[in-house]
Amino acid sequence: MDYAVRSGWTPRADSERVSSGEPKRSEVNGADRSRWLTRRGSRATEHGLLDSRILLLGVGFNRCTALHFAESLVAKRRTMTVRFPRLDGVRPEWVEVANIANDLNTHFPIIGAQYLAAKRAAEGTVGEAAAVYFRMRDLVDVAREYFERVL
């Protein structure tokens, strides 16, 4: 199965696209499996998503959330505390949780450049947008090795 995961795009009213409902929205195209893929708590390793393909369309590796997943697999991952409001009855309550830290273009572009230099992805264009197509498992493996070495 191939899925195109896109961040920050404006949702359209079609039955093949479902928003995850997260504050920074991710959308997954995949028709009948969209709701399953975006449900709360799903993990790539538990559901075989590592066998998916990723299409970066008009964005760089700095926008590839698979790299956050790869970093989450290493012991010395970068973390930050995030806060969000949760409605507890009628009053909002602030909840704090640990999360993978933002990369802020520190490592993700380097991993992407090395990945492309190794010719592990297909590059081209779709319309006027740069396009990069690759296997998620391969990128996660490469990125995990990078993070284990560098962090």
N, C-alpha and C positions, 0 to 999 in steps of 0.2 A: 504494500500500500504506500502511496506517495501522498504527502500532505504538504501544503505550503503554509508556513506559519508566518504571520505578518503582525507587526506591532504598530500601533498608533494610526491605523487607517480608519477612515470614517466608515461605519457599518452601513450596509445597504439592505434593503428589504428583499432578501432572497432566501430561499429555504436552505441553501447550502452553506450559509455562514452563520456562526454563532459566536457571540462574545463570551469570554470567560467570566466577565463581570468584575474582574480585578480593576483597581484604580488605574493602572497602566494597562490598558486593554490589549489582549492578544486575541487574534482571531484564527480559527482553524477551518480550512476548507476540507470537507470530507463527507458531505451529505449526511447519511444516516448515522455516522459515527461522531459527528461534531459534538453533540452533547456529552457523550461518553468521554471524549478526549479532553474536554474542558472542565469536567466535573472536579469539584474540590478534592484535593488529596491524591489525585492520580499521579503516579510516578512512571517515568520512562522505562525503568528496569522491570517494573511489575507488569507492564502492559505491552511489551514488545515494541515500544516506540523507537528504540535504538535502531530498529531495522527500517525506519522511515528514511526518506530522502528530504533534504532541505533545499529550497530555492530562495536565495537572497536576491531580491529584485529591487534594484535601485538603492540598496543600502550595503554597508560594509559589515565586516565581521564584528565591529563594535556594537552591532544591533542583533547579534546572533545569541539568543538565549540558551542554546545548547552549550555554549561556553560556560554559562553560569552553572548548568547541570554538571559539566565536567569538573569545575572547581569544587562543587559540593562533595565530590567523591574523594578528595584528598584531605589528609589530616590537618594540614596547615592552611586551610582555606581562610580567606578574608571574610569577616562577618561585621555586621553593624546591627544596631537595634532600631527597629521601626515601630512607630506608634500609629494606631488607627482607632477611630471611635467605634464602639459597639453599643448598640441600644440595649440597655438592661432594663426592661420594663418600659418606663417612660423617660428615663434619664440616660444620656449618653455616658459611657464609661470608656476611658482611654486604656487600651491594652498595648503592652509592649511585647514584642517577640524578636528573637534573633533571626537574621536573614543573611543571605549571601550579600556581601557588600557590592556597591556599584563599582564597575571597573574604571570608569572615567577615562577611557582610552589608554589605559596603562599597559595591559597585557593582551587584550583581545585583538587589536590591530596587528600586533607582532605575531601572534599565533596564526592569524589569517594570512599574513604575508608569507610566513614560512610554509603554510599549508599550500598556498597557491604556487609558490616557487618549487615545491616538490611535485607539482602537477597532479595533485590528488583530487582536484575538482575540475569540472567542465566549466569553462568561461565563455561567455558570449553576450549577446544583447537580446532584449525583447523590446521591440519598438526602439525607443531611444534610451532605455534603461539598461545599465550594466546588470548582467545576470550571472550568478554563480550557483552551480548545482552539484550536490555531493551527498554522500551517505552520512547520516548522523553518527552512526557507530564509529566510523573511521575518524571523523573530526573529534569526537569525545575521547577516543583513545589517544590521539595525538596531543590534544589539549591537556589531558590528565597527566601524561608524561611530562609535558612542559611545566605544569603547575607543581608537580612533585620535585622537579629540578630547581625551580626558580623561587617558589614561596618559602 
